[in-house]
Amino acid sequence: MQQRGTFSISTLILIALDQKPQTRTSLMQKLTLSYSRTNRYLQTLAKQDVISYDPINHTFDITPKGRRVLMLNQQLATYISPVDAMIRRYSRYIRDPNDNNDYDIDDNFFPKKDAIPFKIVADNS
């Protein structure tokens, strides 16, 4: 299994927060990150004013600067195919089903159950 890097995890956090404000626990569960690792990323993103914290609701939200960073990250990821594939793979866990965005999984990503990946040839001997 390939490890996710800082760029991928930060982008996935921004994708999740772009949908709606999220709690720390929600982000941990959706991104399958430990508490300490989630805190480290959230603190870093908050220091850079990419996300904000609402102490009343205990939620994190993306800022206008964060939306700009997210857009640039998604554009950059398209040039780095392993990163792009990883963001696409993990973003399906955090994506709102009603959202229609660049990182939706298309129908060809996983083969259909009844699809046969090879051609059956009859033996006429």
Phi and psi restraints in degrees (value plus and minus 20) as a CYANA .aco file:
   2 GLN   PHI     -99.8   -59.8
   2 GLN   PSI     117.0   157.0
   3 GLN   PHI    -100.2   -60.2
   3 GLN   PSI     127.6   167.6
   4 ARG   PHI    -106.9   -66.9
   4 ARG   PSI     116.9   156.9
   5 GLY   PHI    -112.8   -72.8
   5 GLY   PSI     157.6   197.6
   6 THR   PHI     -78.5   -38.5
   6 THR   PSI     -63.6   -23.6
   7 PHE   PHI     -80.2   -40.2
   7 PHE   PSI     -67.3   -27.3
   8 SER   PHI     -84.4   -44.4
   8 SER   PSI     -66.1   -26.1
   9 ILE   PHI     -86.2   -46.2
   9 ILE   PSI     -63.2   -23.2
  10 SER   PHI     -81.4   -41.4
  10 SER   PSI     -61.9   -21.9
  11 THR   PHI     -85.2   -45.2
  11 THR   PSI     -61.4   -21.4
  12 LEU   PHI     -84.7   -44.7
  12 LEU   PSI     -58.2   -18.2
  13 ILE   PHI     -82.4   -42.4
  13 ILE   PSI     -64.4   -24.4
  14 LEU   PHI     -85.5   -45.5
  14 LEU   PSI     -57.0   -17.0
  15 ILE   PHI     -82.5   -42.5
  15 ILE   PSI     -63.8   -23.8
  16 ALA   PHI     -84.0   -44.0
  16 ALA   PSI     -64.3   -24.3
  17 LEU   PHI     -94.2   -54.2
  17 LEU   PSI     -41.0    -1.0
  18 ASP   PHI     -89.3   -49.3
  18 ASP   PSI     -45.8    -5.8
  19 GLN   PHI     -94.3   -54.3
  19 GLN   PSI     -69.9   -29.9
  20 LYS   PHI    -188.1  -148.1
  20 LYS   PSI     139.3   179.3
  21 PRO   PHI     -79.6   -39.6
  21 PRO   PSI     123.1   163.1
  22 GLN   PHI    -151.0  -111.0
  22 GLN   PSI     130.3   170.3
  23 THR   PHI    -102.4   -62.4
  23 THR   PSI     144.0   184.0
  24 ARG   PHI     -79.2   -39.2
  24 ARG   PSI     -62.7   -22.7
  25 THR   PHI     -83.4   -43.4
  25 THR   PSI     -62.6   -22.6
  26 SER   PHI     -80.3   -40.3
  26 SER   PSI     -64.7   -24.7
  27 LEU   PHI     -84.4   -44.4
  27 LEU   PSI     -60.7   -20.7
  28 MET   PHI     -78.8   -38.8
  28 MET   PSI     -65.2   -25.2
  29 GLN   PHI     -89.7   -49.7
  29 GLN   PSI     -64.5   -24.5
  30 LYS   PHI     -86.9   -46.9
  30 LYS   PSI     -55.7   -15.7
  31 LEU   PHI    -119.4   -79.4
  31 LEU   PSI     -18.7    21.3
  32 THR   PHI      27.2    67.2
  32 THR   PSI      38.3    78.3
  33 LEU   PHI    -137.1   -97.1
  33 LEU   PSI     133.1   173.1
  34 SER   PHI     -93.5   -53.5
  34 SER   PSI     145.2   185.2
  35 TYR   PHI     -80.8   -40.8
  35 TYR   PSI     -67.2   -27.2
  36 SER   PHI     -86.2   -46.2
  36 SER   PSI     -60.1   -20.1
  37 ARG   PHI     -88.3   -48.3
  37 ARG   PSI     -59.9   -19.9
  38 THR   PHI     -81.5   -41.5
  38 THR   PSI     -66.2   -26.2
  39 ASN   PHI     -79.3   -39.3
  39 ASN   PSI     -62.4   -22.4
  40 ARG   PHI     -80.7   -40.7
  40 ARG   PSI     -65.9   -25.9
  41 TYR   PHI     -87.9   -47.9
  41 TYR   PSI     -61.9   -21.9
  42 LEU   PHI     -85.2   -45.2
  42 LEU   PSI     -60.7   -20.7
  43 GLN   PHI     -83.8   -43.8
  43 GLN   PSI     -62.9   -22.9
  44 THR   PHI     -83.0   -43.0
  44 THR   PSI     -66.4   -26.4
  45 LEU   PHI     -86.1   -46.1
  45 LEU   PSI     -56.0   -16.0
  46 ALA   PHI     -88.6   -48.6
  46 ALA   PSI     -60.0   -20.0
  47 LYS   PHI     -82.4   -42.4
  47 LYS   PSI     -50.5   -10.5
  48 GLN   PHI    -108.7   -68.7
  48 GLN   PSI     -13.9    26.1
  49 ASP   PHI      39.1    79.1
  49 ASP   PSI      11.7    51.7
  50 VAL   PHI    -111.9   -71.9
  50 VAL   PSI     -49.0    -9.0
  51 ILE   PHI    -151.5  -111.5
  51 ILE   PSI     142.0   182.0
  52 SER   PHI    -149.2  -109.2
  52 SER   PSI     137.3   177.3
  53 TYR   PHI    -134.7   -94.7
  53 TYR   PSI     113.1   153.1
  54 ASP   PHI    -123.9   -83.9
  54 ASP   PSI      84.8   124.8
  55 PRO   PHI     -89.0   -49.0
  55 PRO   PSI     -41.2    -1.2
  56 ILE   PHI     -92.0   -52.0
  56 ILE   PSI     -68.8   -28.8
  57 ASN   PHI    -112.7   -72.7
  57 ASN   PSI     -26.4    13.6
  58 HIS   PHI      37.5    77.5
  58 HIS   PSI      23.3    63.3
  59 THR   PHI    -144.5  -104.5
  59 THR   PSI     135.8   175.8
  60 PHE   PHI    -126.3   -86.3
  60 PHE   PSI     126.8   166.8
  61 ASP   PHI    -159.3  -119.3
  61 ASP   PSI     134.2   174.2
  62 ILE   PHI    -101.8   -61.8
  62 ILE   PSI     123.7   163.7
  63 THR   PHI    -116.6   -76.6
  63 THR   PSI     149.4   189.4
  64 PRO   PHI     -77.5   -37.5
  64 PRO   PSI     -58.2   -18.2
  65 LYS   PHI     -82.7   -42.7
  65 LYS   PSI     -58.5   -18.5
  66 GLY   PHI     -84.6   -44.6
  66 GLY   PSI     -57.1   -17.1
  67 ARG   PHI     -84.9   -44.9
  67 ARG   PSI     -57.9   -17.9
  68 ARG   PHI     -86.1   -46.1
  68 ARG   PSI     -64.6   -24.6
  69 VAL   PHI     -81.9   -41.9
  69 VAL   PSI     -61.9   -21.9
  70 LEU   PHI     -80.7   -40.7
  70 LEU   PSI     -65.1   -25.1
  71 MET   PHI     -80.8   -40.8
  71 MET   PSI     -64.2   -24.2
  72 LEU   PHI     -87.4   -47.4
  72 LEU   PSI     -59.7   -19.7
  73 ASN   PHI     -81.2   -41.2
  73 ASN   PSI     -63.0   -23.0
  74 GLN   PHI     -85.4   -45.4
  74 GLN   PSI     -58.2   -18.2
  75 GLN   PHI     -86.2   -46.2
  75 GLN   PSI     -64.1   -24.1
  76 LEU   PHI     -84.3   -44.3
  76 LEU   PSI     -59.8   -19.8
  77 ALA   PHI     -81.4   -41.4
  77 ALA   PSI     -48.9    -8.9
  78 THR   PHI     -85.2   -45.2
  78 THR   PSI     -40.6    -0.6
  79 TYR   PHI    -110.2   -70.2
  79 TYR   PSI     -30.2     9.8
  80 ILE   PHI    -139.6   -99.6
  80 ILE   PSI      72.4   112.4
  81 SER   PHI     -78.3   -38.3
  81 SER   PSI     -59.3   -19.3
  82 PRO   PHI     -84.4   -44.4
  82 PRO   PSI     -58.5   -18.5
  83 VAL   PHI     -88.2   -48.2
  83 VAL   PSI     -63.1   -23.1
  84 ASP   PHI     -80.7   -40.7
  84 ASP   PSI     -63.5   -23.5
  85 ALA   PHI     -84.7   -44.7
  85 ALA   PSI     -60.0   -20.0
  86 MET   PHI     -87.2   -47.2
  86 MET   PSI     -62.7   -22.7
  87 ILE   PHI     -82.9   -42.9
  87 ILE   PSI     -62.2   -22.2
  88 ARG   PHI     -82.7   -42.7
  88 ARG   PSI     -62.7   -22.7
  89 ARG   PHI     -83.3   -43.3
  89 ARG   PSI     -69.0   -29.0
  90 TYR   PHI     -99.3   -59.3
  90 TYR   PSI     -45.2    -5.2
  91 SER   PHI     -89.4   -49.4
  91 SER   PSI     -39.0     1.0
  92 ARG   PHI     -87.3   -47.3
  92 ARG   PSI     -42.5    -2.5
  93 TYR   PHI     -98.4   -58.4
  93 TYR   PSI     -42.9    -2.9
  94 ILE   PHI    -129.5   -89.5
  94 ILE   PSI     -26.6    13.4
  95 ARG   PHI     -95.0   -55.0
  95 ARG   PSI     116.5   156.5
  96 ASP   PHI     -93.8   -53.8
  96 ASP   PSI     108.8   148.8
  97 PRO   PHI     -80.3   -40.3
  97 PRO   PSI     -41.8    -1.8
  98 ASN   PHI    -109.4   -69.4
  98 ASN   PSI     -26.0    14.0
  99 ASP   PHI    -104.5   -64.5
  99 ASP   PSI     114.7   154.7
 100 ASN   PHI    -135.5   -95.5
 100 ASN   PSI      75.1   115.1
 101 ASN   PHI    -150.2  -110.2
 101 ASN   PSI     156.2   196.2
 102 ASP   PHI     -80.1   -40.1
 102 ASP   PSI     -49.3    -9.3
 103 TYR   PHI    -119.6   -79.6
 103 TYR   PSI      10.7    50.7
 104 ASP   PHI     -98.8   -58.8
 104 ASP   PSI     126.6   166.6
 105 ILE   PHI    -100.1   -60.1
 105 ILE   PSI     108.8   148.8
 106 ASP   PHI    -104.4   -64.4
 106 ASP   PSI     149.0   189.0
 107 ASP   PHI     -83.9   -43.9
 107 ASP   PSI     -43.8    -3.8
 108 ASN   PHI    -107.1   -67.1
 108 ASN   PSI     -22.5    17.5
 109 PHE   PHI     -84.8   -44.8
 109 PHE   PSI     -62.9   -22.9
 110 PHE   PHI    -139.3   -99.3
 110 PHE   PSI     117.0   157.0
 111 PRO   PHI     -87.8   -47.8
 111 PRO   PSI     127.9   167.9
 112 LYS   PHI     -89.8   -49.8
 112 LYS   PSI     134.2   174.2
 113 LYS   PHI     -79.4   -39.4
 113 LYS   PSI     -59.5   -19.5
 114 ASP   PHI    -108.4   -68.4
 114 ASP   PSI     -19.1    20.9
 115 ALA   PHI     -95.7   -55.7
 115 ALA   PSI     116.3   156.3
 116 ILE   PHI    -122.1   -82.1
 116 ILE   PSI     100.2   140.2
 117 PRO   PHI     -96.8   -56.8
 117 PRO   PSI     -18.4    21.6
 118 PHE   PHI    -163.3  -123.3
 118 PHE   PSI     143.4   183.4
 119 LYS   PHI    -113.4   -73.4
 119 LYS   PSI     112.6   152.6
 120 ILE   PHI    -110.9   -70.9
 120 ILE   PSI     103.7   143.7
 121 VAL   PHI    -131.2   -91.2
 121 VAL   PSI     110.4   150.4
 122 ALA   PHI     -95.8   -55.8
 122 ALA   PSI     120.7   160.7
 123 ASP   PHI    -114.2   -74.2
 123 ASP   PSI      94.0   134.0
 124 ASN   PHI    -120.1   -80.1
 124 ASN   PSI      10.8    50.8
